[in-house]
């Protein structure tokens, strides 16, 4: 479907009222209803015409509409059965563009369902957002992952942890995991008042694009290294890493002062230590 063809759809508030879709706290639901805002989010990955896309937790279909208007071929996973009739109406309005999977996104193989090169775009449920992100970041890269980009809504605190730089208060394992083979940025801040119901915290859309995985570095090694380093982040590296085989020797080879603390070590430095550990 061409991106300028926009079927007439009922307002989202009407859809919610018609189908009784009051947000469920147990499912971590907070709905966005401002369609101009939703169109801006869908535009963050760039042109989506005829591109594969994957969405988690579409709810009444606000962001879903925006992604479909942009022309994507979308697979959406929704575990709330109340939302399925509203999403079925979107399937009818955008023939051939939307396939809805009724299920838990934590149990769905996104790669198998959405296909290679998919853009993952979602207002993630707060209660599973970080776990889903880590799963997508931990997927096999050869040298790039199966997805083309991640455009994800998080609580502001989580967003800041994803994009944090060394030396900052929010810098930790999540930043290293997101940035060692990807470029992560906050693409948009979203005020709590934009949601229905309003959450207690501010939110932000994080955009991550992949870059080739560094050579000779294993994800498992980097995960063990950062788990040990940040597990005792107030301690010097010589203390926090002493129980991790090969870590202190790798620090010395990388010329990193063992008296430093984990929050001062850059992503590139962690990657180099992990590389040296794998070589030993």
Wavefront OBJ file of the C-alpha trace (Angstrom):
o trace
v 0.000 0.000 0.000
v 1.313 3.450 -0.832
v 2.181 5.552 2.164
v -0.225 8.333 1.178
v -3.259 6.035 1.217
v -4.840 6.444 4.627
v -8.063 4.578 5.359
v -10.620 6.306 7.529
v -10.337 4.922 11.043
v -12.276 5.716 14.227
v -10.480 7.776 16.911
v -8.438 5.651 19.287
v -10.498 6.748 22.284
v -13.575 5.437 20.486
v -11.826 2.125 19.799
v -10.927 1.800 23.483
v -14.496 2.550 24.555
v -16.064 0.228 21.974
v -13.935 -2.768 22.905
v -13.616 -2.062 26.643
v -9.834 -1.729 26.468
v -9.041 0.068 29.674
v -5.308 -0.327 30.259
v -4.280 -3.286 32.405
v -1.736 -2.541 35.128
v -0.923 -6.244 35.353
v 0.137 -6.222 31.682
v 2.128 -3.003 32.030
v -0.154 -1.181 29.593
v -0.084 2.569 29.003
v -1.661 3.656 25.722
v -0.533 6.486 23.443
v -3.447 8.153 21.657
v -1.875 11.205 19.956
v -1.657 10.097 16.333
v 0.739 12.869 15.317
v 3.102 11.732 18.067
v 2.678 8.129 16.974
v 3.495 9.048 13.363
v 6.676 10.743 14.605
v 7.710 7.572 16.449
v 7.046 5.422 13.377
v 9.236 7.788 11.320
v 12.307 7.362 13.568
v 13.677 4.233 11.805
v 13.472 5.983 8.419
v 11.427 4.936 5.374
v 9.323 1.845 6.061
v 7.557 1.396 2.717
v 7.279 -2.363 2.120
v 9.819 -3.027 4.902
v 9.289 -5.817 7.461
v 8.475 -4.620 10.977
v 7.747 -6.189 14.351
v 5.706 -4.721 17.214
v 5.178 -5.936 20.770
v 2.039 -5.085 22.736
v 0.075 -3.055 20.178
v -2.930 -2.756 22.505
v -5.709 -0.819 20.746
v -3.395 -0.269 17.774
v -2.235 3.340 18.033
v 1.398 2.807 17.065
v 0.275 -0.038 14.817
v -1.715 2.433 12.714
v 1.291 4.700 12.362
v 3.579 1.854 11.282
v 1.012 0.669 8.752
v 0.487 4.199 7.428
v 4.247 4.310 6.818
v 3.809 1.300 4.532
v 5.487 -1.452 6.553
v 4.627 -5.138 6.483
v 3.983 -5.612 10.179
v 3.857 -8.576 12.529
v 2.385 -7.616 15.922
v 2.328 -9.780 19.051
v -0.456 -9.151 21.573
v -1.180 -11.231 24.675
v -4.323 -9.280 25.709
v -7.197 -11.061 23.991
v -9.428 -8.019 24.472
v -7.360 -6.143 21.876
v -7.612 -8.708 19.104
v -10.931 -7.482 17.590
v -9.593 -3.923 17.326
v -6.418 -5.200 15.674
v -8.496 -7.340 13.299
v -10.182 -4.144 12.100
v -6.730 -2.735 11.287
v -5.923 -5.883 9.321
v -9.052 -5.245 7.262
v -8.204 -1.564 6.804
v -4.653 -2.324 5.628
v -5.043 -5.481 3.502
v -1.977 -7.668 3.402
v 0.099 -5.461 5.712
v -0.688 -6.717 9.209
v -0.443 -10.127 10.824
v -1.339 -10.403 14.501
v -0.003 -13.153 16.741
v -1.957 -13.839 19.903
v 0.643 -14.712 22.508
v 3.414 -13.690 24.851
v 6.270 -11.830 23.129
v 8.723 -13.419 25.557
v 7.834 -16.783 24.005
v 7.662 -15.700 20.341
v 10.579 -16.146 17.932
v 10.592 -12.635 16.492
v 13.163 -13.507 13.847
v 11.113 -16.416 12.520
v 7.890 -14.403 12.518
v 9.065 -11.017 11.212
v 11.930 -12.134 8.984
v 15.418 -10.859 8.259
v 15.960 -7.118 8.256
v 12.881 -6.267 10.311
v 12.572 -2.981 12.155
v 11.394 -3.583 15.731
v 9.153 -0.713 16.816
v 7.216 -0.853 20.067
v 5.815 0.971 23.058
v 7.063 -1.844 25.259
v 5.159 -2.985 28.328
v 7.207 -1.650 31.241
v 7.305 -4.997 33.017
v 9.107 -6.891 30.214
v 10.774 -4.141 28.181
v 14.333 -4.595 29.431
v 14.176 -8.384 29.142
v 13.000 -8.144 25.531
v 15.732 -5.646 24.683
v 18.457 -7.867 26.141
v 17.095 -10.792 24.144
v 17.280 -8.850 20.877
v 20.750 -7.512 21.681
v 21.970 -11.007 22.567
v 20.858 -12.570 19.303
v 23.513 -14.007 16.998
v 25.385 -11.399 14.921
v 27.089 -12.564 11.744
v 28.429 -9.854 11.604
v 25.088 -8.001 12.004
v 21.891 -9.150 13.749
v 18.736 -10.224 11.958
v 16.983 -6.932 12.816
v 17.702 -3.612 11.083
v 16.887 -1.266 13.961
v 15.232 -1.051 17.371
v 12.854 1.839 18.108
v 11.575 1.244 21.619
v 9.712 3.180 24.294
v 11.077 2.825 27.832
v 10.787 4.542 31.166
v 13.215 7.458 31.120
v 15.458 5.831 33.720
v 15.890 2.726 31.569
v 16.455 4.820 28.446
v 19.207 6.742 30.215
v 20.859 3.483 31.265
v 20.875 2.253 27.656
v 22.577 5.347 26.201
v 24.808 6.244 29.180
v 28.510 6.920 28.719
v 31.344 5.899 31.019
v 31.603 8.104 34.090
v 27.893 8.865 34.250
v 25.553 7.850 37.052
v 23.463 5.640 34.727
v 26.369 3.786 33.123
v 26.387 0.027 33.660
v 25.991 -3.386 32.056
v 22.980 -2.388 29.973
v 24.911 0.466 28.347
v 27.814 -1.839 27.482
v 25.506 -4.501 26.044
v 23.626 -1.944 23.925
v 26.654 -0.028 22.704
v 29.487 -2.499 22.112
v 28.103 -3.333 18.669
v 25.380 -0.752 18.205
v 24.728 2.983 18.192
v 22.121 3.945 20.803
v 20.471 7.324 21.255
v 17.390 8.857 22.818
v 15.362 9.831 19.763
v 12.422 11.403 21.586
v 11.296 12.192 25.120
v 7.620 11.609 25.879
v 5.840 13.312 28.757
v 3.802 11.125 31.072
v 0.672 13.134 30.184
v 0.774 11.720 26.637
v -0.284 8.291 27.943
v -3.622 6.877 29.008
v -3.481 6.294 31.923
v -0.473 8.510 32.702
v 2.388 6.507 34.231
v 4.201 7.838 37.279
v 7.414 8.420 35.326
v 8.576 10.105 32.143
v 9.350 8.009 29.077
v 11.661 8.122 26.087
v 12.047 6.428 22.728
v 15.443 4.798 22.259
v 16.729 4.117 18.749
v 19.468 1.526 18.249
v 21.143 0.728 14.938
v 23.586 -2.174 14.712
v 27.202 -2.071 13.648
v 29.395 -5.102 12.927
v 30.367 -7.079 15.989
v 34.029 -6.561 16.973
v 36.269 -9.410 15.869
v 37.431 -12.057 18.322
v 35.044 -11.066 21.125
v 32.445 -13.414 22.566
v 29.224 -12.067 24.066
v 29.440 -14.619 26.866
v 32.867 -13.324 27.894
v 31.729 -9.706 27.861
v 28.665 -10.609 29.930
v 30.789 -12.387 32.563
v 33.243 -9.513 32.640
v 30.630 -6.783 33.084
v 28.638 -8.877 35.582
v 31.712 -9.134 37.785
v 32.792 -5.515 37.291
v 29.413 -3.887 37.904
v 28.303 -6.443 40.474
v 30.608 -4.643 42.905
v 30.789 -1.287 41.156
v 32.002 0.608 44.209
v 35.087 -1.596 44.410
v 38.246 -1.243 42.370
v 38.577 -3.557 39.397
v 41.387 -5.482 41.089
v 38.860 -6.533 43.746
v 35.723 -7.016 41.655
v 37.507 -9.032 38.934
v 39.859 -11.127 41.059
v 37.540 -14.138 40.914
v 37.181 -14.054 37.115
v 39.884 -16.184 35.424
v 42.098 -14.176 33.090
v 40.481 -10.808 33.823
v 43.293 -9.181 35.820
v 45.921 -10.330 33.325
v 43.795 -8.909 30.510
v 43.524 -5.594 32.382
v 47.297 -5.416 32.566
v 47.720 -6.226 28.869
v 45.142 -3.559 27.989
v 47.045 -1.077 30.188
v 43.962 -0.355 32.296
v 44.700 0.703 35.866
v 43.258 -1.998 38.187
v 42.519 0.725 40.747
v 39.807 2.154 38.486
v 36.139 1.383 39.089
v 33.786 -0.178 36.548
v 31.811 3.014 35.859
v 34.988 4.690 34.532
v 35.777 1.954 31.993
v 34.528 2.737 28.491
v 32.648 0.310 26.264
v 35.689 -0.018 23.998
v 37.904 -0.795 26.990
v 35.549 -3.523 28.212
v 35.520 -4.989 24.700
v 39.329 -5.008 24.581
v 39.578 -6.741 27.968
v 37.055 -9.350 26.843
v 39.041 -9.887 23.629
v 42.257 -10.431 25.575
v 40.494 -12.818 27.958
v 39.325 -14.907 25.008
v 42.858 -15.015 23.597
v 44.419 -16.224 26.820
l 1 2 3 4 5 6 7 8 9 10 11 12 13 14 15 16 17 18 19 20 21 22 23 24 25 26 27 28 29 30 31 32 33 34 35 36 37 38 39 40 41 42 43 44 45 46 47 48 49 50 51 52 53 54 55 56 57 58 59 60 61 62 63 64 65 66 67 68 69 70 71 72 73 74 75 76 77 78 79 80 81 82 83 84 85 86 87 88 89 90 91 92 93 94 95 96 97 98 99 100 101 102 103 104 105 106 107 108 109 110 111 112 113 114 115 116 117 118 119 120 121 122 123 124 125 126 127 128 129 130 131 132 133 134 135 136 137 138 139 140 141 142 143 144 145 146 147 148 149 150 151 152 153 154 155 156 157 158 159 160 161 162 163 164 165 166 167 168 169 170 171 172 173 174 175 176 177 178 179 180 181 182 183 184 185 186 187 188 189 190 191 192 193 194 195 196 197 198 199 200 201 202 203 204 205 206 207 208 209 210 211 212 213 214 215 216 217 218 219 220 221 222 223 224 225 226 227 228 229 230 231 232 233 234 235 236 237 238 239 240 241 242 243 244 245 246 247 248 249 250 251 252 253 254 255 256 257 258 259 260 261 262 263 264 265 266 267 268 269 270 271 272 273 274 275 276 277 278 279 280
